[in-house]
C-alpha cells in the first residue's frame, strides 16, 4: 500500500492486479491517476444512489465492481443487499 501511495504522489502510472474493477485488462496495463479518480467518482455516485433508495449492498469489494469497455463503473452482485 505504501508503494502505491508513493507512486500516486509522484504522479506515476499505477499498475493494479487484473481482477474485479480491472478485470479484462492485460496484466501489464497501467491506469492513470485521473482515470482512477474518475472510477472512484462513479463508484461514489453509485453508492449515493443506492443509499437514496434505501439499499445497502453489504458485499462491496473489487470483484463486485466492473468496468465496461466504455469506462463506466458497474456495481454487481446484490445477493446480500437489504
N, C-alpha and C positions, 0 to 999 in steps of 0.2 A: 504494500500500500504506500509506503514512504517513497519508493521509487516512482510510482505512478504520480504522486503529488509533485515530486521534483520535476518530472517530465512536463507536466501540465504547467507548472510555474515558470519553466524555462521556454514555454511556447513550442515544445517539441510535439511531434506526432505521437499518438499513443497507440500501442498495439494491445488489443484485447483478445481473450480466448474466443474461439469460434463456437459459441453456444448461446442460447437464448436470444438476446437482443441482436447479436451479430451473427446469428446462425445463417449459413449460406454464403458468407463471405470467405474468400480464401484465407487460410490461417496467417498468411503474410500481409493481409490488408491492414492499413492504418486508418484510424478515424481521427479527423482533425478536432481540436478542442471546440471550435464553433459548431461542428456537427453534433458533438456530444451535448453541448448546451441546448441545441435545438431538440434533441431527443428527450432530454430531461424536461424541457418546457412542455413538449407534447404529453409526456407522461404525467406531469403535474396537472395539465388541463383535463386529462382523462380521469385522474383521481378526484379532482374537484367536481367533475360532472357526476361521478358515481356517488360522492358524498351528497350532492344536491338532490339526488334521487333516493337517498337513504340506503345505499348499497355499500356494504363493507366486503371487500374481496377476500380477505383473510389468508391468502396464499400468494401474495405478490412477491415474485422473485424473477431473476433474469430469464429463466426458462419459460415463464408465463408472459413474457413481453417479446413481441415480434416486430420486425421492421419490414415493411413492404418494399417492393422494388422501386417505388416512388418515394421512399424515405418517410413513410408515415408509420408512426408507432401504434401498435395494436396491443391491447391488453386482452389476454385469453384465459381460459380455464376458470370459470366462475363456479366450479363444483362445490366449493366451500363458502361461497358468498351468502351473506344474510342481508 
